[in-house]
Amino acid sequence: MPKIEIFTGPGCGYCTAAKALLRERKLRFTERDISDEAVRAELLKRLPRARTIPQIFMDGEPIGGYDDLRHRLR
């Protein structure tokens, strides 16, 4: 099973949808809330051009956002 991290923020509908999809597929994930400044800094260090959320990583590699996750899990 891949190690999944999802960087999210409050009020983000795509974040909610991504988490629901992961739960539906019974995939475990770690949620990281970018409203915490340290978490936001970590995301920007790992993915400097990130401008939207969610940002999803599988086994440490960025895969993109909700649409990318949906396509990957087909």
C-alpha positions in Angstrom: 0.0 0.0 0.0 1.4 3.4 -0.9 2.2 6.0 1.7 -0.2 8.9 0.9 0.0 12.5 2.2 -2.6 15.1 1.3 -2.0 18.7 1.9 -5.4 20.4 2.5 -7.0 23.6 3.8 -10.2 24.6 5.5 -13.3 25.0 3.3 -11.7 23.3 0.3 -14.2 21.2 -1.6 -11.6 19.4 -3.7 -9.8 18.5 -0.5 -13.0 17.0 0.9 -13.6 15.1 -2.3 -10.1 13.7 -2.4 -10.3 12.5 1.2 -13.7 10.9 0.5 -12.3 9.1 -2.5 -9.3 7.8 -0.5 -11.6 6.6 2.2 -13.9 5.0 -0.3 -11.0 3.0 -1.7 -9.9 2.2 1.8 -6.5 3.8 1.4 -4.8 5.2 4.5 -3.5 8.8 4.3 -2.0 11.5 6.4 -3.7 14.8 6.2 -1.5 18.0 6.5 -3.4 21.2 7.0 -1.7 24.2 5.3 -3.4 26.7 7.7 -0.5 25.7 10.0 2.4 27.9 8.8 5.0 25.2 9.3 3.0 22.7 7.2 2.6 25.4 4.5 6.3 26.0 4.5 7.0 22.3 4.2 4.7 22.0 1.2 6.3 25.0 -0.5 9.8 23.5 0.2 8.8 20.2 -1.3 6.7 21.7 -4.2 7.8 25.3 -4.7 5.3 26.0 -7.5 2.2 24.7 -5.6 -0.6 27.3 -5.8 -3.6 25.1 -5.3 -4.8 22.5 -2.8 -5.1 19.6 -2.4 -1.6 18.6 -3.2 -1.2 14.8 -2.9 2.0 12.8 -2.6 2.3 9.0 -3.0 5.4 7.5 -1.7 7.0 10.9 -1.5 6.3 11.8 -5.1 3.8 14.6 -6.0 0.9 13.3 -8.1 -1.1 16.5 -8.3 -4.6 17.3 -7.0 -8.0 15.8 -6.9 -8.5 15.2 -10.7 -5.0 13.6 -10.8 -5.9 11.3 -7.9 -9.2 10.3 -9.5 -7.4 9.4 -12.8 -4.7 7.4 -10.9 -7.2 5.4 -8.9 -9.3 4.2 -11.9 
